[in-house]
């Protein structure tokens, strides 16, 4: 199981693209987006264990010279991270609707 942290980072004006190029090359950085900020950069660091995750995150942050002191880190809870599967979520929602609909029909028949 892997652990990850979402990092929200502010950088100096005009340095977003440079910071993104640097961070994309860092080990452990699995995703990165520039956003209309602040924060200006949002990236995800992933590792097999928390101690390694901490080292990779600190290393990634240290590589960005244009970083402003305001950094937010949002670590995921153990065992509760994963890909969102839109098809599965839709199927669950459809099943719940069908269950509710069948309950209504049986109530009408009894009346």
BELGIWO-V795453 format. One record per pair of residues at least 12 apart in sequence whose C-alpha atoms are under 6 Angstrom apart, sorted by the first residue. I is the first residue (numbers start at 1). J is the second residue. D is the distance in Angstrom with one decimal. If there is no record, write none. Layout:
BEGIN
i=I j=J d=D
i=I j=J d=D
END
This chain:
BEGIN
i=2 j=47 d=5.5
i=2 j=48 d=4.3
i=3 j=46 d=5.7
i=3 j=47 d=5.6
i=4 j=45 d=5.5
i=4 j=46 d=4.2
i=4 j=75 d=6.0
i=4 j=76 d=5.9
i=5 j=44 d=5.7
i=5 j=45 d=5.5
i=5 j=74 d=5.4
i=5 j=75 d=4.0
i=5 j=76 d=6.0
i=6 j=43 d=5.8
i=6 j=44 d=4.6
i=6 j=73 d=5.7
i=6 j=74 d=4.9
i=7 j=42 d=5.6
i=7 j=43 d=5.3
i=7 j=72 d=5.8
i=7 j=73 d=4.6
i=8 j=39 d=5.7
i=8 j=41 d=6.0
i=8 j=42 d=4.6
i=8 j=71 d=5.9
i=8 j=72 d=5.0
i=9 j=39 d=5.2
i=9 j=41 d=5.1
i=9 j=71 d=5.0
i=10 j=38 d=5.9
i=10 j=39 d=4.6
i=10 j=40 d=5.1
i=10 j=67 d=6.0
i=10 j=68 d=5.4
i=11 j=66 d=5.3
i=11 j=67 d=4.3
i=11 j=68 d=5.1
i=12 j=66 d=5.4
i=19 j=64 d=5.9
i=28 j=45 d=5.1
i=28 j=46 d=5.2
i=29 j=44 d=5.7
i=29 j=45 d=4.4
i=30 j=44 d=5.8
i=30 j=45 d=5.9
i=31 j=43 d=5.5
i=31 j=44 d=5.2
END
